[in-house]
Structures are given as C-alpha cells and as structure tokens.
C-alpha cells in the first residue's frame, strides 16, 4: 500500500487543533502521515505544532510560514514541500477543524486503490441516507448555488469543488500547484481547471467520493467579506482558464 501524506493548513488553531486525535490515528494507521502548515498564525499555533512534531517526528512534518498567506498558499506550500521529499506517491489536504474526520480518508484512498486510473479523489458532502452530513441550511443552499454556477460557468460537472478533503497522485502536484493561485478561497476550482487543461480525460482521472461524515464546525474561516469577493474572483478565474 502506498504511503500518503496529508497537508493540514493551520491559522490560529492553537485552541482547537485536536492533537490527540491525530496522534491516535497515526499510531493505529501506518499508511497516513501529516504535514502541518502554520500560515503565519497570530496565536501560539507555531509552538503547538512544533511540540506535536517533536512527539511524532517520523509521522508529522511542519512547514512554518512567518507571514499569513491564505489557505490556498498554505496548502500549496505544504504540497510542494512534501513533493520535494520524494517519499510519497499520494499527497492530499484536509481542513484542520476535522469537519471531515480522519477516518474518511480511507474512502478516498480506497477509491484510488481500486481504480488505478484515478489520479485525484475528492470528498463530496452529499447528504444521504446512511451518512452523517451536518451543515447549516443557509450554507448548504449557498454551496449548492455556488456549485451550480461553477458547473455552468466552467462546464465542469462537479458536485462539491469546495470540500476540503482531497487526495492526488504526486505527478499531479506540479500541474495543480506549480504556480500561485489567483484566488485565496476558490483555489479548488482553479486546481480542477488546471488538471483539465493538462488532461483531456480529466473526468476519468478525477473522482468525487461521497463522505460518510461531515460535521460543520462553528468557527468558520470564511467570512461574509469573502463571499462578497467571490464573483470577482470567479471572473478572474474565468478570464484565466476559459
């Protein structure tokens, strides 16, 4: 089984980062390692992460950015750093709040194991029978509206581009993360468009996988001002890739 490293972007996470959950997971699961990226936090996140890495130096990595660069650049820094180590054939990213629990990483990994043609497996927050997907109604409808706009605007048949749980083969990292993103919050859309540009069969190598669990956390990093910027950012992305 291929080793996988998962990027965890962190900004002011000192109080809510569930360190014990990560440690317990790597102790029972030898396939997944984690790379924490401190994105210029203003609290003591850097010190917390340094202690975490000291506790599990073989399983945890750290990228410590002195300045705040935004989630897109934090993920990008982590992806490029892990790729430079040449240790992992599959790399991904996951939100630090664990709205997607670590156990659901198995779903994405299994999709790639069972289907060798899959180069990227994306989590999808699909509320359905047998799944525990908890999301405020207004955020659900905003998400569905955004997904519809993205699908129509970019002719991209994606259900949930913004889910923060993704795995991909390392050969896609230069394609997806080689250049800085135009958008700090909509970089997932750019990532898909970059892969599509390089791979005509993108809909064969990118698969969406419904998550078993996704529970919205109260301290969302997306603020109302970010929502106001999204139309402009979508316009810039459209001009860049279409």
Secondary structure, DSSP 8 states (H G I E B T S, - for coil): ---EEEEEEESS-TTT--HHHHHHHHHH-SSEEEEEEEES-SSSHHHHHHHHHHHTTTTEEEEEESS---HHHHHHHHHHHHHHHT--SEEEEE-TT-SS-GGGHHHHHHHHHH-TT--EEEEE----TT-EEE--HHHHHHHHHHHHHHHHHHT---S-TT-SEEEEEGGGHHHHHSS--S-SS-HHHHHHHHHHHH-TTHHHHEEEEE-SEEE--SS-S--HHHHHHHHHHHHHHHHHH-
